Amino acid sequence: MIIKDIEYSKRFCKDLNKLPEQIIKIALKKELLFKCNPLHPSLRCHQLKGRLKGVWSLSVTDNYRIIFDRSLNGDIIFLSIGKHDIYKSL
Protein backbone atom coordinates (compact mmCIF):
# COMPACT_ATOMS: atom_id res chain seq x y z
CA MET A 1 0.00 0.00 0.00
CA ILE A 2 1.45 3.35 -1.08
CA ILE A 3 0.11 6.53 0.47
CA LYS A 4 0.29 9.74 -1.53
CA ASP A 5 -1.96 12.01 0.49
CA ILE A 6 -4.32 11.83 3.46
CA GLU A 7 -7.55 13.82 3.47
CA TYR A 8 -9.93 14.21 6.40
CA SER A 9 -13.69 14.03 6.23
CA LYS A 10 -15.77 16.53 8.19
CA ARG A 11 -16.95 13.68 10.36
CA PHE A 12 -13.38 12.62 11.13
CA CYS A 13 -12.46 16.17 12.21
CA LYS A 14 -15.58 16.41 14.37
CA ASP A 15 -14.91 13.01 15.97
CA LEU A 16 -11.24 13.84 16.55
CA ASN A 17 -12.10 17.05 18.41
CA LYS A 18 -14.26 15.08 20.85
CA LEU A 19 -11.44 12.75 21.90
CA PRO A 20 -9.27 13.09 25.02
CA GLU A 21 -6.06 15.03 24.42
CA GLN A 22 -3.90 11.96 25.10
CA ILE A 23 -5.72 9.94 22.41
CA ILE A 24 -5.31 12.80 19.92
CA LYS A 25 -1.55 12.82 20.54
CA ILE A 26 -1.37 9.06 19.99
CA ALA A 27 -3.52 9.33 16.85
CA LEU A 28 -1.15 11.94 15.38
CA LYS A 29 1.81 9.65 16.01
CA LYS A 30 -0.02 6.72 14.43
CA GLU A 31 -0.85 8.86 11.39
CA LEU A 32 2.86 9.61 10.90
CA LEU A 33 3.68 5.93 11.24
CA PHE A 34 0.91 5.08 8.78
CA LYS A 35 2.34 7.53 6.22
CA CYS A 36 5.83 6.01 6.56
CA ASN A 37 4.85 2.36 6.90
CA PRO A 38 1.14 1.61 6.43
CA LEU A 39 1.71 -2.07 7.10
CA HIS A 40 3.51 -1.61 10.42
CA PRO A 41 2.26 -4.38 12.74
CA SER A 42 1.26 -1.98 15.54
CA LEU A 43 -1.33 -0.38 13.24
CA ARG A 44 -3.13 -3.68 12.68
CA CYS A 45 -4.33 -2.26 9.36
CA HIS A 46 -6.99 -4.41 7.73
CA GLN A 47 -9.89 -4.29 5.33
CA LEU A 48 -13.32 -4.54 6.91
CA LYS A 49 -15.99 -7.06 5.99
CA GLY A 50 -19.76 -7.20 5.80
CA ARG A 51 -21.57 -3.92 5.21
CA LEU A 52 -18.27 -2.02 5.53
CA LYS A 53 -16.56 -4.10 2.85
CA GLY A 54 -13.97 -2.03 1.02
CA VAL A 55 -13.33 0.28 3.97
CA TRP A 56 -10.21 -0.11 6.10
CA SER A 57 -9.35 0.19 9.79
CA LEU A 58 -6.18 0.95 11.68
CA SER A 59 -5.61 0.81 15.43
CA VAL A 60 -4.74 3.92 17.39
CA THR A 61 -4.89 2.09 20.74
CA ASP A 62 -6.55 -1.11 21.89
CA ASN A 63 -9.86 0.77 22.10
CA TYR A 64 -9.62 3.46 19.39
CA ARG A 65 -9.68 3.02 15.62
CA ILE A 66 -9.39 5.15 12.50
CA ILE A 67 -11.69 4.11 9.69
CA PHE A 68 -10.49 5.09 6.23
CA ASP A 69 -11.03 4.56 2.55
CA ARG A 70 -8.41 4.50 -0.16
CA SER A 71 -8.44 5.29 -3.85
CA LEU A 72 -6.59 3.51 -6.63
CA ASN A 73 -4.15 6.42 -6.97
CA GLY A 74 -2.99 6.06 -3.37
CA ASP A 75 -4.98 8.85 -1.72
CA ILE A 76 -6.44 8.07 1.70
CA ILE A 77 -9.47 9.66 3.32
CA PHE A 78 -9.89 9.29 7.05
CA LEU A 79 -13.63 8.81 7.57
CA SER A 80 -13.98 8.49 11.33
CA ILE A 81 -12.08 7.97 14.57
CA GLY A 82 -13.36 6.60 17.84
CA LYS A 83 -13.89 3.58 19.99
CA HIS A 84 -14.78 0.22 18.50
CA ASP A 85 -18.48 1.18 18.26
CA ILE A 86 -17.73 3.57 15.37
CA TYR A 87 -18.20 0.58 13.08
CA LYS A 88 -21.90 0.65 13.93
CA SER A 89 -22.37 4.31 13.02
CA LEU A 90 -20.86 4.21 9.54
ZIDA-V530397 format. One record per backbone hydrogen bond with DSSP energy under -0.5 kcal/mol. NH is the residue of the N-H (numbers start at 0). CO is the residue of the C=O. E is the energy in kcal/mol with one decimal. If there is no record, write none. Layout:
# ZIDA-V530397
NH:CO:E + NH:CO:E
This chain:
# ZIDA-V530397
3:1:-0.6 + 3:73:-1.7 + 6:75:-3.1 + 8:77:-2.5 + 12:8:-2.2 + 13:9:-2.4 + 14:10:-3.1 + 15:11:-3.0 + 16:12:-1.9 + 17:13:-0.7 + 17:14:-0.9 + 18:15:-1.4 + 22:19:-0.5 + 23:19:-2.0 + 24:20:-2.2 + 25:21:-1.9 + 26:22:-2.8 + 27:23:-2.2 + 28:24:-1.7 + 29:25:-2.5 + 30:26:-2.2 + 31:27:-1.8 + 32:28:-2.2 + 33:29:-2.8 + 34:30:-2.3 + 35:31:-1.9 + 36:32:-3.6 + 39:36:-2.2 + 42:39:-1.8 + 43:39:-0.6 + 43:40:-1.0 + 45:56:-2.1 + 47:54:-3.4 + 51:48:-1.5 + 52:49:-1.7 + 53:47:-0.9 + 54:51:-2.3 + 55:67:-3.3 + 56:45:-2.4 + 57:65:-2.1 + 58:42:-3.5 + 59:63:-2.7 + 60:63:-1.5 + 64:81:-3.2 + 65:57:-2.6 + 66:79:-2.8 + 67:55:-2.5 + 68:76:-2.2 + 70:74:-2.6 + 73:70:-1.5 + 75:4:-3.0 + 76:68:-2.5 + 77:6:-2.9 + 78:66:-2.9 + 78:76:-0.6 + 79:66:-1.6 + 81:64:-2.1 + 83:62:-0.9 + 85:82:-2.5 + 86:83:-1.4 + 87:84:-1.2 + 88:84:-0.7 + 89:85:-0.6 + 89:86:-0.6
